[in-house]
């Protein structure tokens, strides 16, 4: 799949200037920023207010039929976050995981840029803006909410996913690493090329082993 097909943006649409309240979002996804549901293809990190504090949450596009077994309250879930340093820059990869099969967890994917927002980007753009802020929030949390919606924008499940002790230690290092990107930007062309490099380079087998390790 061409990397350009994974992203889209309509400049004539804008999103709300306030972060939505999580308790409202988990009951009705229409409270999400404008454009988010329309352009959501796989997964996305966004910011909500939970108990008055900013919190990074995950929204996932999925149908119940995609899972190998029915997902219940006891079905294990994790959030895998990786780091990739490429020829032209660095990115973080994010994979919401559902262990619907003990040997083959279901997953979606998204990527996050640690660089500063490009000049002129709307600060409330839910697709592109505040990447570093979203990452900083995520790396300072001990858990993340994951919200799953189907193609009719109906909620099929939500889950509070706790990070493992190993992840928390790794995320602290990731958080420190973010400081090195302050004041630096990356063009959209370079970013797309970096994502394509990631897709061509990173072994799915290696990722699969890392996914399973989170459930042990």
C-alpha positions as CSV (number, residue, x, y, z in Angstrom):
1,X,0.0,0.0,0.0
2,X,1.4,3.4,-0.9
3,X,2.2,5.4,2.2
4,X,0.2,8.3,0.9
5,X,-3.0,6.2,1.1
6,X,-2.6,5.9,4.8
7,X,-3.1,9.6,5.4
8,X,-5.6,12.3,4.2
9,X,-6.4,15.8,5.2
10,X,-9.1,18.3,4.2
11,X,-7.9,21.8,5.0
12,X,-11.4,23.3,4.9
13,X,-12.5,21.4,8.0
14,X,-11.5,22.3,11.6
15,X,-11.8,20.7,14.9
16,X,-12.9,21.8,18.3
17,X,-10.4,23.9,20.3
18,X,-11.1,22.0,23.6
19,X,-10.1,18.5,24.5
20,X,-13.1,16.3,24.9
21,X,-14.1,14.7,28.2
22,X,-13.3,11.0,28.3
23,X,-16.5,10.0,30.1
24,X,-18.5,11.7,27.3
25,X,-16.4,10.2,24.5
26,X,-16.7,6.7,25.8
27,X,-20.5,7.0,25.7
28,X,-20.7,8.9,22.4
29,X,-17.8,9.1,20.0
30,X,-19.4,12.2,18.3
31,X,-17.7,14.1,21.1
32,X,-14.4,13.5,19.5
33,X,-12.7,16.3,17.5
34,X,-14.3,17.0,14.2
35,X,-12.8,15.0,11.3
36,X,-11.4,12.4,13.5
37,X,-14.0,9.7,12.9
38,X,-14.3,10.6,9.3
39,X,-10.6,10.1,8.6
40,X,-9.8,7.3,11.1
41,X,-8.6,4.3,9.2
42,X,-6.7,2.2,11.7
43,X,-5.7,3.9,15.0
44,X,-5.0,7.3,16.4
45,X,-3.7,8.9,19.6
46,X,-5.7,11.8,20.8
47,X,-6.0,13.9,24.0
48,X,-8.9,13.8,26.4
49,X,-9.6,15.3,29.8
50,X,-9.9,12.7,32.5
51,X,-10.8,14.0,36.0
52,X,-9.7,17.4,34.9
53,X,-6.2,16.3,33.6
54,X,-5.0,15.9,30.1
55,X,-4.6,12.2,29.1
56,X,-3.5,10.5,25.9
57,X,-6.0,7.9,24.7
58,X,-6.3,5.6,21.7
59,X,-9.1,5.3,19.2
60,X,-9.2,2.2,17.0
61,X,-11.3,1.4,13.9
62,X,-12.4,-2.2,14.1
63,X,-15.4,-4.5,13.4
64,X,-16.3,-7.3,15.7
65,X,-16.0,-9.7,12.8
66,X,-12.2,-8.9,12.6
67,X,-11.5,-10.8,15.8
68,X,-10.9,-14.5,15.7
69,X,-12.9,-15.0,18.9
70,X,-15.5,-12.8,20.6
71,X,-13.8,-10.1,22.7
72,X,-15.0,-10.0,26.3
73,X,-14.1,-8.1,29.4
74,X,-11.5,-10.8,30.2
75,X,-9.8,-10.7,26.8
76,X,-6.2,-9.4,27.4
77,X,-5.2,-6.1,25.7
78,X,-2.0,-4.2,25.5
79,X,-0.5,-1.1,23.8
80,X,2.8,-1.7,22.1
81,X,5.0,1.4,21.4
82,X,8.2,1.1,19.5
83,X,10.9,3.5,18.3
84,X,12.5,3.5,14.9
85,X,15.5,5.6,13.8
86,X,15.7,5.9,10.0
87,X,18.0,7.5,7.4
88,X,16.1,10.7,7.4
89,X,14.5,10.9,10.9
90,X,12.9,9.1,13.8
91,X,9.3,7.9,14.5
92,X,7.4,6.1,17.2
93,X,5.1,3.2,16.2
94,X,2.0,2.5,18.1
95,X,0.1,-0.8,18.0
96,X,-3.2,-1.5,20.0
97,X,-3.2,-5.2,20.7
98,X,-6.1,-7.6,21.4
99,X,-5.2,-11.2,22.4
100,X,-8.2,-12.8,20.6
101,X,-5.8,-15.7,19.7
102,X,-3.1,-16.7,22.2
103,X,-0.6,-17.1,19.4
104,X,-1.6,-14.3,17.1
105,X,-3.0,-11.1,18.7
106,X,-5.1,-8.8,16.5
107,X,-3.6,-5.3,16.0
108,X,-3.9,-2.0,14.4
109,X,-1.1,0.5,13.8
110,X,-0.3,4.2,13.7
111,X,2.9,6.3,13.8
112,X,3.8,9.4,15.8
113,X,6.3,12.1,14.8
114,X,8.5,13.4,17.7
115,X,9.3,16.6,15.8
116,X,7.8,20.0,16.2
117,X,4.6,20.8,14.3
118,X,5.1,22.2,10.9
119,X,4.6,25.9,10.5
120,X,1.0,26.9,9.8
121,X,-0.6,23.7,11.1
122,X,-3.7,24.2,13.2
123,X,-3.0,23.4,16.8
124,X,-6.4,21.7,17.1
125,X,-5.8,19.4,14.1
126,X,-6.5,16.0,15.6
127,X,-4.6,14.2,12.8
128,X,-1.3,16.1,12.7
129,X,-0.9,18.6,15.5
130,X,0.7,18.2,18.9
131,X,2.4,15.0,18.2
132,X,5.1,15.6,20.8
133,X,2.6,16.6,23.4
134,X,0.5,13.5,22.8
135,X,3.7,11.4,23.1
136,X,4.8,13.1,26.2
137,X,1.4,12.5,27.8
138,X,1.5,8.9,26.8
139,X,5.0,8.3,28.1
140,X,4.1,9.8,31.5
141,X,1.0,7.6,32.0
142,X,0.7,4.2,33.7
143,X,-2.2,3.3,31.5
144,X,-4.1,4.3,28.4
145,X,-7.8,4.1,27.5
146,X,-8.5,2.4,24.2
147,X,-11.8,3.0,22.4
148,X,-12.9,0.7,19.5
149,X,-15.4,2.0,17.0
150,X,-16.9,0.2,13.9
151,X,-17.4,1.6,10.4
152,X,-20.7,3.0,11.5
153,X,-19.0,5.0,14.2
154,X,-20.6,2.9,16.9
155,X,-18.6,1.9,20.0
156,X,-18.0,-1.8,20.2
157,X,-15.8,-1.7,23.3
158,X,-13.5,0.4,25.5
159,X,-10.8,-0.7,27.8
160,X,-8.3,0.8,30.3
161,X,-5.0,-0.8,29.4
162,X,-2.3,-0.8,32.0
163,X,1.4,-0.6,30.9
164,X,3.8,-3.3,32.1
165,X,6.6,-2.4,34.5
166,X,9.0,-2.9,31.6
167,X,7.0,-0.5,29.4
168,X,7.0,2.1,32.1
169,X,10.8,2.0,32.4
170,X,11.1,2.2,28.6
171,X,8.6,5.0,28.3
172,X,10.6,7.1,30.8
173,X,13.6,6.8,28.4
174,X,11.4,7.6,25.5
175,X,10.2,10.7,27.3
176,X,13.8,11.9,27.9
177,X,14.5,11.2,24.2
178,X,11.7,13.6,23.1
179,X,13.7,16.6,24.4
180,X,16.3,16.2,21.6
181,X,13.6,17.0,19.0
182,X,12.6,20.3,20.4
183,X,12.9,23.1,17.9
184,X,13.3,20.6,15.0
185,X,10.8,19.9,12.2
186,X,10.5,17.3,9.4
187,X,8.7,17.9,6.1
188,X,5.7,15.9,5.1
189,X,7.6,14.5,2.1
190,X,10.4,13.3,4.4
191,X,8.0,12.0,6.9
192,X,6.1,9.9,4.4
193,X,9.5,8.5,3.0
194,X,10.4,7.6,6.6
195,X,7.2,5.7,7.2
196,X,7.7,3.8,3.9
197,X,11.2,3.0,5.1
198,X,9.8,1.7,8.3
199,X,7.3,-0.5,6.5
200,X,10.0,-1.9,4.2
201,X,12.5,-2.5,7.0
202,X,10.8,-3.6,10.2
203,X,10.3,-7.3,10.4
204,X,6.7,-8.4,11.1
205,X,8.1,-11.5,12.8
206,X,10.1,-9.3,15.3
207,X,7.1,-7.2,16.0
208,X,4.9,-10.3,16.5
209,X,7.4,-11.6,19.1
210,X,7.4,-8.2,20.9
211,X,3.6,-8.2,20.9
212,X,3.4,-11.7,22.5
213,X,6.0,-10.7,25.1
214,X,3.7,-8.1,26.5
215,X,1.2,-10.7,27.5
216,X,3.6,-13.0,29.3
